[in-house]
């Protein structure tokens, strides 16, 4: 699978929320909160204040250069890099995890990052690798980055590994060193891996409610969404939940503060019922519902404009009419200037991040997979189209 690395490098120069340049470090003393405190985080996310792109590093950089960039990330940057990926896939993550409180989801992934890597708090940023002694990609436990994402999360990791091909809503990056060692892609694939085990927890083991998430975390660590419920297998996800509560309750979601597994600061949250009392959302159950048609604004019968959210534009019958269809010769020509170019991807990025709205004709040409929904899948297809020209 192509990753779209060249076009991403071009798009990053446009300084869009989804396609932005590599950030510089922020001094620890200035790291109380990087995003606008006036934002409604639960509704809008944090807004990617460090302008992370879809990669953290240039795809054509050497592995040493890629790792050096990741190594310099502060703990705060490591946190916001996770939030960027969560925000981009919020509708999907919220439904799969059964959680409507975005900051609780932020905290949960900080708990995973702490359990696995201490969020780069040892001065190594997101440049953390384990189980690599047998060589790159040989061991299923070969893991990298904040979430310690194993090579098995990637596409084509080798014939001896099961393919995690059941999260079509998220890009599935190929296993290359350039992808594996990029901090943002590693986060993306770590989240994707956990969602893979959410599906397994529901379909293979019939878990429901908060147990879905608890056992999906076991799967992230062991490869199976069900293990014995004593000792290590019980302690792994439960410690994540305790650490998550520490970050959430004590106000350390946005600063440079970090902790570590079994630290005393999380002791008040190791209660034994923290999943049920803190995590479980009475308004939402973990599910495998299709989120591609989820809307935040109901379209009216008379409008001919698109409905734009942070991730999805849903096109009604009135939008397309009964006879108009995308022009196959110019599919992807979002700005309607007669050619398909980088400017079309920039415009689509803006539409997906609610910076602009598309006209009826623009919407038709932006619907690359012709499913009458405009979302990140169409942007991915457009990038691939540009790469192959």
KOLNU-681169 format. One record per residue (C-alpha): x negated, y, z; residue in three letters. Coordinates in nm, 3 decimals, decimal comma, padded with zeros to 5 digits. Example, Ala and Ser with C-alpha at 12.3 -4.5 7.8 and 13.67 -1.06 7.14 Angstrom:
PT        X        Y        Z  residuo
PT  -01,230  -00,450   00,780      ALA
PT  -01,367  -00,106   00,714      SER
//
This chain:
PT        X        Y        Z  residuo
PT   00,000   00,000   00,000      UNK
PT  -00,129   00,341  -00,087      UNK
PT  -00,159   00,579   00,205      UNK
PT  -00,132   00,902   00,009      UNK
PT  -00,455   01,027   00,161      UNK
PT  -00,554   01,255  -00,127      UNK
PT  -00,223   01,431  -00,153      UNK
PT  -00,209   01,459   00,227      UNK
PT  -00,539   01,643   00,217      UNK
PT  -00,393   01,889  -00,034      UNK
PT  -00,068   01,929   00,157      UNK
PT  -00,253   02,000   00,481      UNK
PT  -00,374   02,328   00,332      UNK
PT  -00,012   02,443   00,317      UNK
PT  -00,007   02,443   00,700      UNK
PT   00,330   02,273   00,723      UNK
PT   00,450   02,108   01,039      UNK
PT   00,416   01,763   00,885      UNK
PT   00,117   01,839   00,664      UNK
PT  -00,128   02,055   00,853      UNK
PT  -00,503   02,091   00,907      UNK
PT  -00,711   01,921   01,172      UNK
PT  -00,693   02,103   01,506      UNK
PT  -00,981   02,238   01,707      UNK
PT  -01,024   02,159   02,073      UNK
PT  -00,857   02,369   02,341      UNK
PT  -01,053   02,448   02,659      UNK
PT  -00,925   02,264   02,964      UNK
PT  -00,860   02,591   03,149      UNK
PT  -00,617   02,701   02,877      UNK
PT  -00,436   02,369   02,856      UNK
PT  -00,124   02,417   03,064      UNK
PT   00,124   02,399   02,775      UNK
PT   00,040   02,430   02,409      UNK
PT   00,392   02,462   02,267      UNK
PT   00,636   02,749   02,302      UNK
PT   00,796   02,707   02,646      UNK
PT   01,117   02,851   02,508      UNK
PT   01,175   02,550   02,281      UNK
PT   01,453   02,306   02,354      UNK
PT   01,221   02,008   02,356      UNK
PT   01,493   01,748   02,382      UNK
PT   01,661   01,881   02,068      UNK
PT   01,360   02,003   01,872      UNK
PT   01,049   01,829   02,001      UNK
PT   00,737   02,026   02,088      UNK
PT   00,682   02,155   01,735      UNK
PT   00,331   02,015   01,670      UNK
PT   00,140   02,311   01,821      UNK
PT  -00,201   02,170   01,724      UNK
PT  -00,093   02,136   01,359      UNK
PT  -00,180   01,769   01,334      UNK
PT  -00,138   01,627   00,984      UNK
PT  -00,036   01,280   00,881      UNK
PT  -00,402   01,197   00,927      UNK
PT  -00,625   01,334   01,200      UNK
PT  -00,930   01,310   00,975      UNK
PT  -01,017   01,334   00,604      UNK
PT  -00,958   00,998   00,434      UNK
PT  -01,285   01,033   00,241      UNK
PT  -01,497   01,096   00,552      UNK
PT  -01,740   00,834   00,675      UNK
PT  -01,632   00,613   00,964      UNK
PT  -01,886   00,791   01,182      UNK
PT  -01,736   01,129   01,094      UNK
PT  -01,381   01,004   01,153      UNK
PT  -01,469   00,868   01,494      UNK
PT  -01,662   01,183   01,588      UNK
PT  -01,354   01,398   01,519      UNK
PT  -01,134   01,170   01,731      UNK
PT  -01,398   01,161   02,005      UNK
PT  -01,375   01,538   02,056      UNK
PT  -01,003   01,540   02,132      UNK
PT  -00,906   01,668   02,474      UNK
PT  -00,659   01,477   02,690      UNK
PT  -00,402   01,743   02,606      UNK
PT  -00,460   01,697   02,234      UNK
PT  -00,430   01,321   02,276      UNK
PT  -00,092   01,375   02,441      UNK
PT   00,039   01,611   02,174      UNK
PT  -00,084   01,380   01,898      UNK
PT   00,145   01,112   02,042      UNK
PT   00,434   01,357   02,064      UNK
PT   00,388   01,457   01,701      UNK
PT   00,451   01,099   01,588      UNK
PT   00,741   01,055   01,829      UNK
PT   00,902   01,376   01,703      UNK
PT   00,867   01,277   01,338      UNK
PT   01,050   00,950   01,402      UNK
PT   01,271   01,062   01,689      UNK
PT   01,606   00,939   01,555      UNK
PT   01,464   00,591   01,497      UNK
PT   01,273   00,571   01,826      UNK
PT   01,565   00,702   02,030      UNK
PT   01,804   00,440   01,889      UNK
PT   01,558   00,151   01,914      UNK
PT   01,452   00,231   02,270      UNK
PT   01,801   00,335   02,382      UNK
PT   01,681   00,664   02,525      UNK
PT   01,820   01,014   02,459      UNK
PT   01,576   01,199   02,687      UNK
PT   01,281   01,281   02,459      UNK
PT   01,051   01,369   02,748      UNK
PT   01,108   01,024   02,901      UNK
PT   00,995   00,873   02,572      UNK
PT   00,689   01,101   02,572      UNK
PT   00,617   00,982   02,924      UNK
PT   00,663   00,615   02,834      UNK
PT   00,401   00,639   02,562      UNK
PT   00,168   00,824   02,800      UNK
PT   00,216   00,525   03,029      UNK
PT   00,116   00,291   02,747      UNK
PT  -00,183   00,513   02,666      UNK
PT  -00,287   00,517   03,031      UNK
PT  -00,245   00,142   03,071      UNK
PT  -00,454   00,083   02,761      UNK
PT  -00,700   00,370   02,730      UNK
PT  -00,663   00,629   03,010      UNK
PT  -00,569   00,881   02,737      UNK
PT  -00,931   00,950   02,652      UNK
PT  -00,986   01,094   02,998      UNK
PT  -01,335   00,946   03,012      UNK
PT  -01,447   01,203   02,758      UNK
PT  -01,399   00,979   02,456      UNK
PT  -01,083   01,141   02,323      UNK
PT  -00,885   00,899   02,107      UNK
PT  -01,201   00,714   02,001      UNK
PT  -01,153   00,394   02,199      UNK
PT  -01,209   00,048   02,055      UNK
PT  -01,187  -00,296   02,217      UNK
PT  -01,233  -00,663   02,125      UNK
PT  -01,451  -00,590   01,824      UNK
PT  -01,742  -00,822   01,899      UNK
PT  -01,640  -01,070   01,628      UNK
PT  -01,645  -00,803   01,359      UNK
PT  -01,389  -00,567   01,210      UNK
PT  -01,045  -00,719   01,173      UNK
PT  -01,147  -01,069   01,275      UNK
PT  -00,977  -01,081   01,614      UNK
PT  -00,604  -01,023   01,658      UNK
PT  -00,699  -00,830   01,973      UNK
PT  -00,921  -00,586   01,782      UNK
PT  -00,757  -00,264   01,897      UNK
PT  -00,821   00,108   01,862      UNK
PT  -00,700   00,448   01,977      UNK
PT  -00,476   00,580   02,250      UNK
PT  -00,223   00,296   02,224      UNK
PT  -00,490   00,034   02,151      UNK
PT  -00,315  -00,063   01,828      UNK
PT  -00,427  -00,406   01,710      UNK
PT  -00,521  -00,484   01,351      UNK
PT  -00,213  -00,707   01,334      UNK
PT   00,005  -00,394   01,318      UNK
PT  -00,135  -00,307   00,976      UNK
PT  -00,036  -00,440   00,636      UNK
PT  -00,243  -00,732   00,507      UNK
PT  -00,459  -00,785   00,818      UNK
PT  -00,544  -01,137   00,700      UNK
PT  -00,370  -01,461   00,625      UNK
PT  -00,410  -01,593   00,980      UNK
PT  -00,192  -01,315   01,125      UNK
PT   00,184  -01,279   01,111      UNK
PT   00,298  -00,977   00,910      UNK
PT   00,496  -00,717   01,104      UNK
PT   00,705  -00,622   00,804      UNK
PT   01,037  -00,548   00,973      UNK
PT   01,010  -00,173   01,042      UNK
PT   01,090  -00,033   00,698      UNK
PT   01,176   00,308   00,840      UNK
PT   00,807   00,381   00,909      UNK
PT   00,510   00,385   00,673      UNK
PT   00,316   00,058   00,690      UNK
PT  -00,049   00,146   00,642      UNK
PT  -00,294  -00,100   00,492      UNK
PT  -00,574  -00,231   00,713      UNK
PT  -00,875  -00,026   00,614      UNK
PT  -01,137   00,121   00,842      UNK
PT  -01,036   00,471   00,727      UNK
PT  -00,680   00,404   00,846      UNK
PT  -00,763   00,198   01,153      UNK
PT  -01,002   00,455   01,298      UNK
PT  -00,782   00,760   01,238      UNK
PT  -00,619   00,864   01,567      UNK
PT  -00,287   00,979   01,418      UNK
PT  -00,245   00,671   01,201      UNK
PT  -00,338   00,451   01,497      UNK
PT  -00,061   00,619   01,701      UNK
PT   00,185   00,578   01,415      UNK
PT   00,107   00,210   01,382      UNK
PT   00,116   00,157   01,759      UNK
PT   00,466   00,302   01,777      UNK
PT   00,565   00,094   01,475      UNK
PT   00,429  -00,217   01,646      UNK
PT   00,636  -00,156   01,959      UNK
PT   00,948  -00,111   01,743      UNK
PT   00,865  -00,443   01,576      UNK
PT   00,877  -00,606   01,917      UNK
PT   01,202  -00,427   02,001      UNK
PT   01,351  -00,614   01,706      UNK
PT   01,198  -00,938   01,830      UNK
PT   01,322  -00,884   02,186      UNK
PT   01,677  -00,841   02,057      UNK
PT   01,685  -01,097   01,777      UNK
PT   01,455  -01,370   01,908      UNK
PT   01,514  -01,353   02,282      UNK
PT   01,855  -01,187   02,316      UNK
PT   01,737  -00,920   02,558      UNK
PT   01,971  -00,627   02,617      UNK
PT   01,952  -00,286   02,783      UNK
PT   01,629  -00,176   02,945      UNK
PT   01,493  -00,531   02,925      UNK
PT   01,455  -00,479   02,551      UNK
PT   01,196  -00,207   02,605      UNK
PT   01,026  -00,386   02,891      UNK
PT   00,976  -00,700   02,684      UNK
PT   00,881  -00,508   02,370      UNK
PT   00,590  -00,367   02,570      UNK
PT   00,491  -00,720   02,663      UNK
PT   00,494  -00,800   02,293      UNK
PT   00,273  -00,502   02,215      UNK
PT   00,015  -00,644   02,452      UNK
PT   00,050  -01,021   02,404      UNK
PT   00,210  -01,071   02,064      UNK
PT   00,533  -01,208   02,213      UNK
PT   00,837  -01,024   02,344      UNK
PT   00,887  -01,290   02,608      UNK
PT   00,637  -01,419   02,859      UNK
PT   00,664  -01,541   03,216      UNK
PT   00,784  -01,277   03,457      UNK
PT   00,518  -01,313   03,721      UNK
PT   00,170  -01,177   03,765      UNK
PT   00,012  -01,004   03,467      UNK
PT   00,309  -01,031   03,232      UNK
PT   00,537  -00,869   03,487      UNK
PT   00,282  -00,613   03,596      UNK
PT   00,187  -00,485   03,249      UNK
PT   00,516  -00,318   03,146      UNK
PT   00,614  -00,233   03,503      UNK
PT   00,289  -00,043   03,557      UNK
PT   00,354   00,145   03,232      UNK
PT   00,693   00,249   03,367      UNK
PT   00,542   00,364   03,697      UNK
PT   00,274   00,567   03,521      UNK
PT   00,536   00,715   03,289      UNK
PT   00,736   00,834   03,589      UNK
PT   00,425   00,997   03,733      UNK
PT   00,368   01,207   03,421      UNK
PT   00,738   01,290   03,386      UNK
PT   00,828   01,361   03,749      UNK
PT   00,513   01,544   03,852      UNK
PT   00,499   01,770   03,545      UNK
PT   00,194   01,637   03,361      UNK
PT   00,338   01,587   03,013      UNK
PT   00,163   01,883   02,855      UNK
PT  -00,164   01,946   03,036      UNK
PT  -00,508   01,784   03,058      UNK
PT  -00,421   01,577   03,367      UNK
PT  -00,450   01,201   03,335      UNK
PT  -00,453   00,902   03,566      UNK
PT  -00,536   00,533   03,538      UNK
PT  -00,391   00,191   03,597      UNK
PT  -00,325   00,110   03,964      UNK
PT  -00,404   00,469   04,069      UNK
PT  -00,256   00,573   04,403      UNK
PT  -00,078   00,873   04,247      UNK
PT   00,173   00,637   04,083      UNK
PT   00,237   00,436   04,400      UNK
PT   00,571   00,609   04,479      UNK
PT   00,702   00,489   04,143      UNK
PT   00,616   00,120   04,178      UNK
PT   00,955   00,045   04,322      UNK
PT   01,048  -00,277   04,147      UNK
PT   01,368  -00,130   04,003      UNK
PT   01,217   00,161   03,812      UNK
PT   01,342   00,039   03,475      UNK
PT   01,702   00,034   03,588      UNK
PT   01,696   00,344   03,805      UNK
PT   01,468   00,571   03,599      UNK
PT   01,450   00,450   03,240      UNK
PT   01,794   00,309   03,160      UNK
PT   02,008   00,562   02,974      UNK
PT   02,382   00,537   03,051      UNK
PT   02,460   00,706   02,718      UNK
PT   02,255   00,484   02,490      UNK
PT   02,164   00,115   02,454      UNK
PT   01,861  -00,012   02,260      UNK
PT   01,988  -00,128   01,924      UNK
PT   01,894  -00,219   01,569      UNK
PT   02,157   00,013   01,422      UNK
PT   02,077   00,171   01,087      UNK
PT   01,959   00,526   01,155      UNK
PT   01,899   00,632   00,794      UNK
PT   02,249   00,781   00,776      UNK
PT   02,244   00,944   01,119      UNK
PT   02,355   01,309   01,102      UNK
PT   02,337   01,596   01,347      UNK
PT   02,577   01,813   01,151      UNK
PT   02,904   01,690   01,003      UNK
PT   02,939   01,790   00,633      UNK
PT   03,265   01,945   00,520      UNK
PT   03,462   01,839   00,217      UNK
PT   03,416   02,174   00,044      UNK
PT   03,043   02,238   00,077      UNK
PT   02,801   02,168  -00,205      UNK
PT   02,484   02,221  -00,003      UNK
PT   02,279   01,963   00,180      UNK
PT   02,282   01,902   00,555      UNK
PT   01,925   01,928   00,679      UNK
PT   01,789   01,792   01,007      UNK
PT   01,433   01,744   01,124      UNK
PT   01,415   01,404   00,958      UNK
PT   01,714   01,340   00,735      UNK
PT   01,934   01,516   00,481      UNK
PT   02,257   01,332   00,412      UNK
PT   02,415   01,394   00,074      UNK
PT   02,791   01,375   00,051      UNK
PT   02,997   01,275  -00,252      UNK
PT   03,068   01,645  -00,300      UNK
PT   02,697   01,716  -00,309      UNK
PT   02,638   01,484  -00,600      UNK
PT   02,979   01,517  -00,758      UNK
PT   03,113   01,223  -00,956      UNK
PT   02,898   01,242  -01,267      UNK
PT   02,567   01,408  -01,184      UNK
PT   02,269   01,187  -01,106      UNK
PT   01,898   01,259  -01,068      UNK
PT   01,720   01,317  -01,399      UNK
PT   01,497   01,008  -01,433      UNK
PT   01,246   01,205  -01,638      UNK
PT   01,196   01,462  -01,364      UNK
PT   01,267   01,268  -01,048      UNK
PT   01,064   01,439  -00,777      UNK
PT   01,084   01,783  -00,943      UNK
PT   01,228   01,935  -00,627      UNK
PT   01,159   02,298  -00,721      UNK
PT   01,314   02,244  -01,068      UNK
PT   01,029   02,404  -01,262      UNK
PT   01,002   02,122  -01,515      UNK
PT   00,703   01,942  -01,364      UNK
PT   00,634   01,719  -01,065      UNK
PT   00,348   01,864  -00,863      UNK
PT   00,216   01,929  -00,512      UNK
PT   00,455   02,222  -00,478      UNK
PT   00,746   01,976  -00,487      UNK
PT   00,605   01,783  -00,191      UNK
PT   00,552   02,109  -00,004      UNK
PT   00,914   02,211  -00,064      UNK
PT   01,043   01,870   00,045      UNK
PT   00,829   01,891   00,361      UNK
PT   00,989   02,226   00,442      UNK
PT   01,338   02,087   00,384      UNK
PT   01,273   01,791   00,612      UNK
PT   01,148   02,019   00,888      UNK
PT   01,449   02,255   00,857      UNK
PT   01,235   02,541   00,724      UNK
PT   01,451   02,567   00,413      UNK
PT   01,762   02,415   00,256      UNK
PT   01,786   02,246  -00,082      UNK
PT   02,034   02,335  -00,349      UNK
PT   02,261   02,072  -00,504      UNK
PT   02,029   02,011  -00,800      UNK
PT   01,715   02,017  -00,584      UNK
PT   01,874   01,758  -00,356      UNK
PT   01,943   01,531  -00,652      UNK
PT   01,582   01,544  -00,769      UNK
PT   01,449   01,499  -00,413      UNK
PT   01,641   01,173  -00,368      UNK
PT   01,363   00,955  -00,512      UNK
PT   01,506   00,623  -00,397      UNK
PT   01,860   00,724  -00,502      UNK
PT   02,020   00,623  -00,174      UNK
PT   02,199   00,961  -00,137      UNK
PT   01,995   01,034   00,176      UNK
PT   01,689   01,260   00,181      UNK
PT   01,438   01,166   00,448      UNK
PT   01,072   01,076   00,503      UNK
PT   01,104   00,777   00,269      UNK
PT   01,158   01,013  -00,023      UNK
PT   00,856   01,221   00,080      UNK
PT   00,642   00,906   00,090      UNK
PT   00,762   00,805  -00,257      UNK
PT   00,688   01,152  -00,391      UNK
PT   00,333   01,140  -00,255      UNK
PT   00,275   00,804  -00,419      UNK
PT   00,416   00,936  -00,747      UNK
PT   00,171   01,224  -00,738      UNK
PT  -00,119   00,993  -00,658      UNK
PT  -00,043   00,768  -00,954      UNK
PT  -00,023   01,045  -01,211      UNK
//
